[in-house]
C-alpha cells in the first residue's frame, strides 16, 4: 500500500536541547497518525538516539540525513548504516541535492549507500531533481530519468519496494520559490510512469513519491491534493512545530 509521508529534514540546525524540545512539541501537539500515514523527522546525528527513544510507540519515526557507502573502516568523521540501525533509526535520506553538490555524490556512490541502508533493514528516502538551468533548458525530465536509472533501476523489485522517492526541484529549495502544483504533479506522474515501465504496475502504484521544495502551510493543500504527490520532504517548515504540524494535518486531510 502506498504510504503518505511528511518528512522533516532539519539539515544542520538545532542544538541538542533545541531538537529535543522541537520533537516533544510535535509529538505532543501533532495529530494521531493512522493507517498508511507516516511522519518522519530527519535530525542531525547528535539527536538520533534520543529521538528514537522519544518517538518509541508514538507512530512518529526517525531518519538520518546520510550514511557512508561502506560497511565499516578508516573513514574519520563518517557513520555507517549498521551504526544507525543499532540506535533505532528507521529511514535514511540519500542523494539530497546539497550532498550531490557539496560532497560530490554520484550514482555509483549512491547505489552503494542504498544497498547499505536496505541491507541493514532501514528504508532509503532517495532524492533527485533538477537545477534551474536544466528546468529552463527543458532538460529536467532527462536529468531526473538519468538519476533514477543510475541508481534505482539497478535494484531488484524486492529492493525497490522498500524505497521512498523524493522529487526536489533544486531551484525551489531554500529560495522561497515553489514548483506549481501542476509542475509537481507532472514530474511525479512522469516518475511513476518510469517505475511502471521498469518494475510493473504494483510497484509503480504503491511507491511513495514526496515533493521537496519550499513546501509550507500556505501551499500544502494544493500540492498534497495532486494525485501523484504522496507527501513532502520538508526543510525550513520542519523547524517550527506549528508549521510542521499544519503540514501533517494537511496531508491527512488530502489523503484521508
Secondary structure as UniProt FT lines:
FT   STRAND          4..9
FT   HELIX           16..29
FT   TURN            35..36
FT   STRAND          37..42
FT   HELIX           45..55
FT   TURN            56..58
FT   STRAND          60..64
FT   TURN            76..77
FT   HELIX           81..86
FT   TURN            87..88
FT   STRAND          91..94
FT   HELIX           97..102
FT   HELIX           107..119
FT   TURN            120..121
FT   STRAND          123..128
FT   HELIX           132..137
FT   HELIX           140..151
FT   HELIX           152..154
FT   HELIX           157..160
FT   TURN            161..162
FT   STRAND          164..167
FT   HELIX           170..172
FT   HELIX           181..199
FT   HELIX           201..206
FT   STRAND          209..211
FT   HELIX           217..224
FT   TURN            227..228
FT   STRAND          231..234
FT   HELIX           236..239
FT   HELIX           241..254
//
